[in-house]
Amino acid sequence: MMRRWIRALILASVVSFFTGLALVSQALAPQPLSLALECVKGDCALLRGAPQTAGMRSGLVQLKPGESVGWHTTSQHEEAVVILRGQGEALVKGQPNRPFKAPGLVYVPPRTSHNMSNTGHELLEYVYVVAPVQAN
């Protein structure tokens, strides 16, 4: 009786393992989730895009006074920056600098070269959300 139970348990484990592999190998729709922050040099990734999401990426950034993230472009994405703490400037190529402070929001349209800079005396914290723009 005990041997049958052990064999059934092993068989169920093997079936469960291969079923899990099959599900992972299929292109599944993004699922709700919760994550711990993984931070590297003040940038904490939250969402990393597909297959975790349908293309959205997100993270928490922490900049010390005088620091900036560096110039980068949104490419075919739009970006929302939610200012949680501190103050700074959004630098957008070809535009005047845009000062901001918490609580606040900065929107960056697609194909825009930009940089975020901490101009305050305390830590600047913000969450960015980058999403692909669908062609109409």
C-alpha distance (Angstrom), angle and dihedral (degrees) to the residues before:
residue distance angle dihedral
M1 . . .
M2 3.82 . .
R3 3.83 91.2 .
R4 3.80 91.6 54.0
W5 3.79 90.7 50.2
I6 3.84 91.7 49.8
R7 3.84 91.4 47.7
A8 3.81 90.6 49.3
L9 3.81 90.3 49.7
I10 3.82 92.1 49.4
L11 3.81 91.7 46.6
A12 3.82 91.0 49.2
S13 3.82 90.1 49.6
V14 3.82 92.6 50.3
V15 3.81 92.4 47.4
S16 3.80 90.4 47.4
F17 3.83 91.3 49.6
F18 3.81 94.4 51.0
T19 3.80 92.4 42.6
G20 3.80 88.0 54.0
L21 3.81 90.7 49.9
A22 3.79 91.0 50.7
L23 3.79 91.2 51.4
V24 3.80 92.5 48.7
S25 3.79 92.0 50.0
Q26 3.81 93.0 52.7
A27 3.79 120.9 83.6
L28 3.80 99.8 -109.4
A29 3.77 126.6 -173.7
P30 3.82 113.7 -103.2
Q31 3.80 112.5 -86.9
P32 3.82 130.9 -148.9
L33 3.80 111.5 -91.4
S34 3.77 145.4 164.3
L35 3.80 123.3 -140.5
A36 3.78 141.7 -168.4
L37 3.81 115.9 -123.8
E38 3.80 116.4 -98.8
C39 3.81 107.0 -161.2
V40 3.80 129.8 -166.5
K41 3.82 118.2 176.5
G42 3.80 95.0 -24.6
D43 3.82 96.1 -44.2
C44 3.80 113.7 107.3
A45 3.80 113.8 -170.0
L46 3.79 114.2 -140.0
L47 3.81 105.9 166.5
R48 3.80 120.8 15.6
G49 3.81 101.5 -168.3
A50 3.81 127.8 -114.4
P51 2.97 131.8 41.0
Q52 3.81 89.0 18.7
T53 3.83 90.0 50.7
A54 3.79 137.0 7.0
G55 3.81 87.9 -96.0
M56 3.80 105.6 -56.5
R57 3.81 118.5 128.4
S58 3.78 126.9 -167.8
G59 3.78 142.2 173.8
L60 3.78 147.1 163.6
V61 3.82 117.2 -112.4
Q62 3.80 125.8 -162.5
L63 3.81 118.2 -168.2
K64 3.79 125.8 -175.9
P65 3.82 118.5 -137.8
G66 3.82 109.5 -68.4
E67 3.82 94.7 16.8
S68 3.79 126.5 119.4
V69 3.80 133.7 -171.9
G70 3.81 94.2 -126.1
W71 3.77 131.6 -114.7
H72 3.79 116.0 -56.1
T73 3.80 138.1 149.8
T74 3.77 133.8 -119.5
S75 3.84 90.4 -139.7
Q76 3.83 107.5 -174.0
H77 3.83 91.3 -12.3
E78 3.77 136.4 88.0
E79 3.80 120.7 -139.8
A80 3.79 134.9 -151.0
V81 3.81 117.2 -164.0
V82 3.82 114.9 -162.4
I83 3.81 110.5 -159.7
L84 3.81 109.4 -143.3
R85 3.81 102.5 169.4
G86 3.80 138.0 6.3
Q87 3.77 132.2 5.3
G88 3.75 139.1 -86.4
E89 3.77 148.0 137.3
A90 3.76 132.8 -84.4
L91 3.79 107.2 -141.6
V92 3.80 112.3 -157.0
K93 3.80 120.0 -175.4
G94 3.81 110.5 -107.4
Q95 3.83 93.3 8.9
P96 3.81 134.6 91.7
N97 3.81 114.5 -95.6
R98 3.80 112.4 -89.9
P99 3.82 114.2 -141.6
F100 3.80 117.9 -149.7
K101 3.79 139.6 174.8
A102 3.78 137.3 -170.7
P103 2.89 127.9 -49.1
G104 3.78 94.2 36.8
L105 3.77 148.7 106.5
V106 3.80 133.7 -128.0
Y107 3.81 120.1 -163.9
V108 3.83 120.5 -157.1
P109 3.82 116.8 -168.1
P110 3.82 124.5 -141.9
R111 3.83 119.6 -74.8
T112 3.81 92.6 22.5
S113 3.80 124.4 139.3
H114 3.81 109.4 -144.4
N115 3.80 147.8 154.2
M116 3.81 133.4 -157.7
S117 3.80 118.7 -141.4
N118 3.83 133.7 -172.7
T119 3.82 107.5 -130.8
G120 3.81 95.1 167.8
H121 3.80 135.4 87.7
E122 3.81 96.5 -113.7
L123 3.78 137.3 53.3
L124 3.81 115.3 -64.5
E125 3.81 113.0 -142.6
Y126 3.77 125.5 -176.9
V127 3.77 141.0 157.7
Y128 3.79 118.2 -134.6
V129 3.78 124.1 -157.7
V130 3.81 117.5 -166.6
A131 3.80 120.3 -171.7
P132 3.80 132.1 177.3
V133 3.79 116.9 -109.8
Q134 3.79 114.2 -126.8
A135 3.80 117.2 -135.9
N136 3.81 110.9 -118.5
